[in-house]
Amino acid sequence: MMIDLRSDTVTVPTEGMLQAMMSAKVGDDVYKEDPTINELEIRLAEMFGMEKALFFPTGTMANQTAIKLHTNPGDQVICDKDAHIYNYEGGGASFNSGVSCKLLNGHRGMFTADQVKAAINPPDFYHSPLTALVEVENTANRGGGSCWDYEELVKIKSICDEHKLGYHLDGARIWNALAESPARPKDYGKIFDTISVCLSKGLGCPIGSVLIGGEEIMQNALRIRKILGGGMRQVGYLGAAGLFALDHHLDRVKEDHRRAKEIGKSLTQLEYIEEVQPVETNIIIFTLKDPQNEKLFLQTLKSLGVILSGMGSGKLRIVTHLDYTQDMHEEFLEILSSLELEEKMA
């Protein structure tokens, strides 16, 4: 069996999760009559101290719906240059909502309130797009699973309020951030207008994200989901996976973090590694001294039973997850320290 460390989306449901899915009570969610999905939505809304939640098949669709809720065509969204909504959602912000992105040069996917303030276009200057939304990603994927300082998020909220801007959190890996921060879900619910959370990243569900927000901002979320093709019928089978994950998989993400930090430490000891970004959660991003060795490095590890993600230019990513066991971890650490691998990459 391959040790697959490309992403925390490669997991499969546990036996307990499968049993919960198969015994779920279901109904037609297009009519909002699926009791299990309704339970999941209520639970997540209450967890974050917000009024309403809506289940989506993908995190991209949840984020794209949030952008649509906050903006009008021609508006502009402030986000980091490495943001998922800009780099990995197929240009959906421009295609679905007709908005542009003003990219901030943050540090490891995170920026400051001062940067936000400086990026806001004057609303009376009609030559530039109207700034409408600030979007942050926690943890930041391309930042190596970096965690935002909650107090900085509060400062950004003040800027948003002052300039009447929407504030959206792409919380695809918020569970990982919560495991490493004193801030609680309701703390995030107090400052953000909308929050998307993923159930398949970190929590081991086969599919699903949920968009959470206030009653007013979420009024049109169901309509937009329908327009984007996200109307689902007996989706409670997937909702049951989410409920099971919230009950059984939240606390264990710290195990992923522990293993990721051990991998990061091991990588720093290899001659052919130029840099390992600080490891805070379950993502390790590192760079080879010679970028031309990226293909060789990936092929060598694959021949030894390990799959990683190449990001180009000698940068690679490792993501630990629910299906990455302690036995696999020990085997991988041994592979990394092996003489054979070092000789090939020297």
C-alpha positions as CSV (number, residue, x, y, z in Angstrom):
1,M,0.0,0.0,0.0
2,M,1.3,3.4,-1.0
3,I,1.8,6.1,1.7
4,D,-0.2,8.9,0.1
5,L,0.8,12.3,1.5
6,R,-0.5,14.5,-1.4
7,S,-3.4,15.9,0.6
8,D,-5.8,15.4,3.5
9,T,-8.5,14.8,0.9
10,V,-7.3,11.3,0.1
11,T,-8.8,9.7,3.1
12,V,-11.6,7.1,3.0
13,P,-14.5,6.8,5.6
14,T,-13.8,4.8,8.7
15,E,-15.9,1.8,9.5
16,G,-17.8,3.8,12.1
17,M,-18.4,6.6,9.7
18,L,-19.7,4.2,7.1
19,Q,-22.1,2.7,9.6
20,A,-23.4,6.1,10.5
21,M,-23.9,7.0,6.8
22,M,-25.8,3.8,6.1
23,S,-28.1,4.2,9.0
24,A,-28.9,7.9,8.4
25,K,-32.4,9.2,8.1
26,V,-32.8,11.0,4.9
27,G,-35.2,13.2,2.9
28,D,-35.3,15.5,0.0
29,D,-32.8,18.4,0.7
30,V,-34.0,20.5,-2.2
31,Y,-37.2,20.8,-0.2
32,K,-35.1,21.2,3.0
33,E,-36.6,17.9,4.2
34,D,-33.5,15.9,4.9
35,P,-33.4,15.6,8.7
36,T,-29.7,14.6,8.9
37,I,-28.5,17.5,6.8
38,N,-30.8,19.9,8.8
39,E,-29.2,18.6,12.0
40,L,-25.7,19.1,10.7
41,E,-26.5,22.6,9.5
42,I,-28.0,23.5,12.9
43,R,-25.1,22.0,14.8
44,L,-22.5,23.9,12.8
45,A,-24.4,27.2,13.0
46,E,-24.6,26.8,16.8
47,M,-21.0,25.8,17.1
48,F,-19.9,29.0,15.5
49,G,-22.6,31.1,17.2
50,M,-24.1,32.1,13.9
51,E,-27.7,31.9,12.7
52,K,-27.7,29.8,9.5
53,A,-25.7,27.2,7.7
54,L,-26.0,25.4,4.3
55,F,-24.4,22.2,3.1
56,F,-22.4,22.2,-0.1
57,P,-20.8,19.4,-2.1
58,T,-17.5,21.2,-2.3
59,G,-15.6,24.0,-0.6
60,T,-15.1,25.8,-3.9
61,M,-18.9,26.0,-4.3
62,A,-19.3,27.3,-0.7
63,N,-16.6,29.9,-1.2
64,Q,-18.0,31.0,-4.6
65,T,-21.4,31.3,-3.1
66,A,-20.0,33.5,-0.3
67,I,-18.3,35.8,-2.8
68,K,-21.6,36.1,-4.7
69,L,-23.5,36.9,-1.5
70,H,-21.1,39.8,-0.7
71,T,-20.5,41.4,-4.1
72,N,-21.9,42.8,-7.3
73,P,-20.4,42.4,-10.7
74,G,-17.5,44.9,-11.1
75,D,-16.6,44.8,-7.4
76,Q,-13.2,43.9,-6.0
77,V,-12.2,41.3,-3.4
78,I,-9.1,41.8,-1.2
79,C,-7.2,38.6,-0.6
80,D,-3.7,37.2,-0.3
81,K,-1.7,36.4,-3.5
82,D,-1.7,32.7,-2.4
83,A,-5.4,32.6,-1.6
84,H,-7.3,29.4,-2.6
85,I,-10.2,31.5,-4.1
86,Y,-7.6,33.1,-6.5
87,N,-5.3,30.2,-7.3
88,Y,-7.4,27.0,-7.0
89,E,-11.0,27.8,-7.8
90,G,-10.8,27.9,-11.6
91,G,-11.2,31.6,-11.9
92,G,-14.7,31.3,-10.4
93,A,-14.6,34.7,-8.7
94,S,-14.6,36.4,-12.1
95,F,-16.7,33.8,-13.9
96,N,-19.5,33.5,-11.3
97,S,-19.5,36.9,-9.7
98,G,-17.8,39.2,-12.2
99,V,-15.4,40.5,-9.6
100,S,-11.6,41.0,-9.6
101,C,-9.1,40.3,-6.8
102,K,-6.7,42.8,-5.3
103,L,-3.8,40.6,-4.2
104,L,-1.9,41.4,-1.1
105,N,1.7,40.4,-0.6
106,G,1.3,38.7,2.7
107,H,3.6,36.4,4.7
108,R,2.9,32.7,4.3
109,G,-0.7,33.5,3.1
110,M,-1.4,36.0,5.9
111,F,-1.6,39.8,5.7
112,T,-2.2,42.6,8.2
113,A,-4.9,45.1,8.9
114,D,-2.7,47.9,7.7
115,Q,-2.3,46.1,4.3
116,V,-6.1,45.8,4.0
117,K,-6.6,49.5,4.8
118,A,-4.0,50.5,2.2
119,A,-5.7,48.3,-0.5
120,I,-9.2,49.7,-0.2
121,N,-10.1,51.7,-3.3
122,P,-11.7,55.1,-2.6
123,P,-15.5,54.5,-3.1
124,D,-16.0,57.9,-4.8
125,F,-13.2,57.2,-7.4
126,Y,-15.3,55.6,-10.1
127,H,-12.2,54.7,-12.2
128,S,-11.3,51.8,-9.9
129,P,-13.4,48.8,-8.8
130,L,-15.5,49.2,-5.7
131,T,-13.9,47.3,-2.8
132,A,-16.6,45.0,-1.4
133,L,-15.1,42.1,0.4
134,V,-12.0,41.0,2.4
135,E,-11.3,37.2,2.3
136,V,-8.9,35.3,4.5
137,E,-7.9,31.6,4.6
138,N,-7.2,29.9,7.9
139,T,-5.1,27.7,7.8
140,A,-3.4,29.1,4.7
141,N,-2.7,26.2,2.4
142,R,0.2,27.7,0.3
143,G,1.5,29.2,3.5
144,G,2.3,25.7,4.7
145,G,-0.8,25.3,7.0
146,S,0.0,28.6,8.7
147,C,-2.4,29.9,11.5
148,W,-3.6,33.4,11.6
149,D,-3.2,35.5,14.8
150,Y,-6.8,35.9,16.0
151,E,-6.1,39.5,17.2
152,E,-5.0,40.5,13.7
153,L,-8.2,39.1,12.4
154,V,-10.1,41.2,14.9
155,K,-8.2,44.3,13.6
156,I,-9.1,43.5,10.0
157,K,-12.8,43.2,11.1
158,S,-12.6,46.8,12.5
159,I,-11.3,47.9,9.1
160,C,-14.1,46.1,7.3
161,D,-16.7,47.7,9.6
162,E,-15.2,51.1,9.1
163,H,-15.4,50.8,5.3
164,K,-18.6,48.7,5.2
165,L,-16.9,45.7,3.6
166,G,-17.9,42.1,3.8
167,Y,-15.6,39.7,5.7
168,H,-15.4,36.0,4.6
169,L,-13.3,33.2,6.1
170,D,-12.2,30.3,3.9
171,G,-12.0,27.9,6.8
172,A,-11.3,24.7,4.8
173,R,-8.8,23.8,7.5
174,I,-10.2,25.8,10.4
175,W,-10.2,22.6,12.5
176,N,-6.5,22.5,12.3
177,A,-6.2,26.2,13.2
178,L,-8.6,25.7,16.2
179,A,-6.4,22.8,17.4
180,E,-3.4,25.2,17.7
181,S,-5.2,28.4,18.9
182,P,-6.9,29.5,22.1
183,A,-9.7,31.0,19.9
184,R,-12.9,29.0,19.7
185,P,-15.4,28.6,16.9
186,K,-17.7,31.2,18.4
187,D,-14.9,33.7,18.5
188,Y,-14.6,33.4,14.7
189,G,-18.4,33.6,14.4
190,K,-18.3,37.0,16.2
191,I,-16.1,38.6,13.6
192,F,-16.8,37.1,10.3
193,D,-19.9,37.6,8.2
194,T,-19.6,34.2,6.5
195,I,-17.4,31.2,7.2
196,S,-16.9,28.1,5.0
197,V,-15.8,24.9,6.7
198,C,-14.7,21.7,5.1
199,L,-15.6,18.2,6.3
200,S,-13.3,16.2,4.0
201,K,-10.1,18.0,4.8
202,G,-8.8,16.8,8.2
203,L,-12.0,15.2,9.3
204,G,-12.0,12.3,7.0
205,C,-15.5,12.7,5.3
206,P,-15.8,11.6,1.7
207,I,-17.3,14.9,0.6
208,G,-18.9,18.1,1.9
209,S,-18.4,21.7,3.1
210,V,-20.8,24.0,4.9
211,L,-21.2,27.8,4.6
212,I,-22.2,29.5,7.8
213,G,-23.4,33.1,8.3
214,G,-26.0,35.5,9.7
215,E,-29.6,35.3,8.7
216,E,-29.6,38.3,6.4
217,I,-26.4,37.5,4.4
218,M,-27.5,33.9,4.0
219,Q,-30.9,34.6,2.6
220,N,-29.9,34.0,-1.0
221,A,-27.4,31.2,-0.3
222,L,-29.9,28.5,-1.3
223,R,-30.7,30.2,-4.5
224,I,-27.1,30.7,-5.5
225,R,-26.3,27.1,-4.6
226,K,-29.1,26.0,-7.0
227,I,-27.8,28.3,-9.8
228,L,-24.3,26.7,-9.3
229,G,-25.8,23.2,-9.7
230,G,-25.6,22.3,-6.0
231,G,-29.2,21.2,-5.4
232,M,-29.0,17.7,-3.8
233,R,-31.7,15.2,-2.8
234,Q,-31.1,12.5,-0.1
235,V,-27.8,14.0,0.9
236,G,-28.2,13.1,4.5
237,Y,-25.9,10.1,3.9
238,L,-23.1,12.6,3.5
239,G,-24.4,14.7,6.4
240,A,-24.2,11.7,8.7
241,A,-20.5,11.5,7.9
242,G,-20.1,15.1,8.9
243,L,-21.9,14.5,12.2
244,F,-19.7,11.5,12.9
245,A,-16.6,13.4,12.2
246,L,-17.5,16.2,14.5
247,D,-18.1,13.6,17.3
248,H,-15.0,11.5,16.7
249,H,-12.3,13.2,14.5
250,L,-11.9,16.7,15.8
251,D,-9.5,16.1,18.7
252,R,-7.3,13.7,16.7
253,V,-6.1,16.3,14.2
254,K,-3.3,17.1,16.7
255,E,-1.8,13.7,15.9
256,D,-1.5,14.9,12.3
257,H,0.2,18.0,13.5
258,R,2.7,16.1,15.7
259,R,3.6,13.8,12.8
260,A,4.0,16.8,10.4
261,K,6.4,18.5,12.8
262,E,8.5,15.4,13.0
263,I,8.6,15.1,9.3
264,G,9.6,18.8,9.0
265,K,12.4,18.2,11.5
266,S,13.7,15.2,9.5
267,L,13.7,17.2,6.3
268,T,15.9,19.9,7.8
269,Q,18.6,17.3,8.3
270,L,18.8,16.3,4.6
271,E,21.6,17.8,2.5
272,Y,19.6,18.4,-0.6
273,I,16.8,20.4,1.1
274,E,17.2,24.2,0.8
275,E,14.4,25.3,3.2
276,V,11.5,23.8,5.2
277,Q,8.8,26.3,6.0
278,P,7.7,26.5,9.7
279,V,5.4,23.6,10.4
280,E,2.3,24.6,12.5
281,T,-0.4,22.2,11.5
282,N,-0.6,19.3,9.1
283,I,1.1,20.8,6.0
284,I,4.8,20.7,5.3
285,I,6.2,22.8,2.4
286,F,9.8,22.5,1.5
287,T,12.2,23.5,-1.3
288,L,15.0,21.5,-2.9
289,K,18.4,23.1,-3.3
290,D,18.3,22.2,-7.0
291,P,14.9,22.7,-8.5
292,Q,15.7,20.5,-11.4
293,N,15.7,17.5,-8.9
294,E,12.0,17.8,-8.2
295,K,11.0,15.1,-10.7
296,L,13.7,12.8,-9.5
297,F,12.8,13.3,-5.9
298,L,9.2,12.6,-6.5
299,Q,10.0,9.5,-8.6
300,T,12.5,8.2,-6.1
301,L,10.0,8.4,-3.2
302,K,7.2,6.9,-5.4
303,S,9.5,3.9,-6.1
304,L,9.8,3.5,-2.3
305,G,6.0,3.7,-1.8
306,V,5.5,7.4,-0.9
307,I,3.5,9.9,-3.0
308,L,3.9,13.7,-2.4
309,S,2.7,16.8,-4.3
310,G,5.1,18.8,-6.5
311,M,4.4,22.5,-6.6
312,G,6.9,23.4,-9.3
313,S,10.3,25.1,-9.1
314,G,11.6,22.6,-6.6
315,K,8.9,23.3,-4.0
316,L,7.0,20.3,-2.6
317,R,4.2,19.7,-0.2
318,I,3.4,16.9,2.3
319,V,0.0,16.7,4.1
320,T,-0.6,14.4,7.0
321,H,-4.1,13.1,7.6
322,L,-6.5,10.5,9.2
323,D,-5.3,7.6,7.1
324,Y,-1.6,8.3,7.7
325,T,-0.9,5.9,10.5
326,Q,1.9,5.8,13.0
327,D,3.4,2.7,11.3
328,M,3.4,4.6,8.0
329,H,4.9,7.6,9.7
330,E,7.8,5.6,11.1
331,E,8.4,3.9,7.7
332,F,8.4,7.3,6.0
333,L,10.9,8.8,8.5
334,E,13.1,5.8,7.9
335,I,12.9,6.3,4.1
336,L,13.8,10.0,4.4
337,S,16.9,9.2,6.4
338,S,18.0,6.3,4.2
339,L,21.4,6.4,2.6
340,E,20.1,5.3,-0.8
341,L,17.8,8.3,-1.0
342,E,20.5,10.7,0.0
343,E,22.9,9.3,-2.6
344,K,20.4,9.7,-5.4
345,M,19.7,13.3,-4.5
346,A,23.2,14.4,-3.6
